[in-house]
Amino acid sequence: MSEPQSGQDATQKPSVGETIAEDKHFTVAELAERWHVSPNTVRRIFEGEGGVLRFGAAPERRCRSPRRRHMTQMRIPARVAQRVHARLSQPNGQ
């Protein structure tokens, strides 16, 4: 991948490698900031999306206490974010 030329904002074009493993992987907070939505909205959008990396306790090992929440971290590859953004940007019915 070539580096952005002067005058280009590096945040506008995410780094997409030859394979999904080489892509830049965004945190929930990074995408929330880029898309001007809340982190919870990003989590809901990508919850069942293929290609998203999830780190944390397996469902059967999660804490069952109502006072404690389990923590699952997500990393979203650039090409998955682009695919979802394109899908969400389409007018309804297309």
C-alpha positions as CSV (number, residue, x, y, z in Angstrom):
1,M,0.0,0.0,0.0
2,S,1.3,3.5,-0.7
3,E,1.5,6.1,1.9
4,P,-1.0,9.0,1.6
5,Q,0.3,11.9,-0.3
6,S,0.6,15.3,1.3
7,G,-2.7,17.0,1.6
8,Q,-4.6,13.7,2.1
9,D,-6.0,12.8,5.4
10,A,-4.7,9.3,6.4
11,T,-8.0,8.7,8.4
12,Q,-10.1,8.9,5.2
13,K,-8.8,5.8,3.6
14,P,-8.3,2.8,5.9
15,S,-5.4,0.5,5.3
16,V,-6.7,-2.6,3.4
17,G,-4.1,-5.3,2.8
18,E,-4.0,-8.1,0.4
19,T,-5.8,-10.4,2.9
20,I,-8.2,-9.6,5.7
21,A,-5.5,-10.5,8.2
22,E,-3.4,-7.6,6.9
23,D,-6.1,-5.0,7.1
24,K,-6.2,-2.3,9.7
25,H,-8.4,-3.5,12.5
26,F,-10.5,-0.8,14.1
27,T,-11.7,-0.8,17.7
28,V,-15.3,-0.1,18.5
29,A,-14.4,3.4,19.8
30,E,-12.4,4.2,16.6
31,L,-15.3,3.4,14.3
32,A,-17.8,5.2,16.6
33,E,-15.7,8.3,16.3
34,R,-15.3,8.0,12.5
35,W,-19.0,7.3,11.9
36,H,-20.2,9.8,14.5
37,V,-22.3,7.3,16.4
38,S,-22.1,5.8,19.9
39,P,-19.9,2.8,20.7
40,N,-23.1,0.8,21.5
41,T,-24.4,1.5,18.0
42,V,-21.2,0.1,16.5
43,R,-21.4,-3.0,18.7
44,R,-25.0,-3.6,17.6
45,I,-24.2,-3.1,13.9
46,F,-21.3,-5.5,14.0
47,E,-22.6,-8.1,16.5
48,G,-23.4,-10.8,14.0
49,E,-21.2,-9.6,11.2
50,G,-18.8,-12.1,9.7
51,G,-15.0,-11.3,9.7
52,V,-15.1,-9.4,13.0
53,L,-12.7,-10.6,15.7
54,R,-14.1,-11.1,19.2
55,F,-12.0,-11.5,22.3
56,G,-13.4,-12.4,25.7
57,A,-15.2,-15.1,27.7
58,A,-17.0,-17.9,25.8
59,P,-20.8,-17.7,26.2
60,E,-20.9,-20.7,28.6
61,R,-18.1,-19.1,30.8
62,R,-19.6,-15.7,31.1
63,C,-20.5,-14.4,34.6
64,R,-24.2,-15.0,35.3
65,S,-24.4,-12.3,38.0
66,P,-26.7,-9.4,37.0
67,R,-24.4,-7.0,38.7
68,R,-21.3,-7.9,36.6
69,R,-21.1,-7.7,32.9
70,H,-18.8,-9.8,30.7
71,M,-16.3,-7.9,28.6
72,T,-15.9,-8.8,24.9
73,Q,-13.5,-6.8,22.8
74,M,-14.1,-6.4,19.1
75,R,-11.7,-5.7,16.3
76,I,-13.3,-4.8,12.9
77,P,-11.2,-5.2,9.8
78,A,-11.2,-2.2,7.4
79,R,-12.8,-4.3,4.5
80,V,-15.6,-5.4,6.8
81,A,-16.3,-1.8,7.9
82,Q,-16.3,-0.8,4.3
83,R,-18.8,-3.6,3.4
84,V,-21.1,-2.7,6.2
85,H,-20.9,1.0,5.5
86,A,-21.8,0.4,1.8
87,R,-24.7,-1.8,2.8
88,L,-26.0,0.8,5.3
89,S,-25.6,3.6,2.8
90,Q,-27.8,2.0,0.2
91,P,-31.3,3.4,-0.1
92,N,-34.0,1.0,1.2
93,G,-35.2,-1.5,-1.3
94,Q,-32.0,-1.8,-3.3
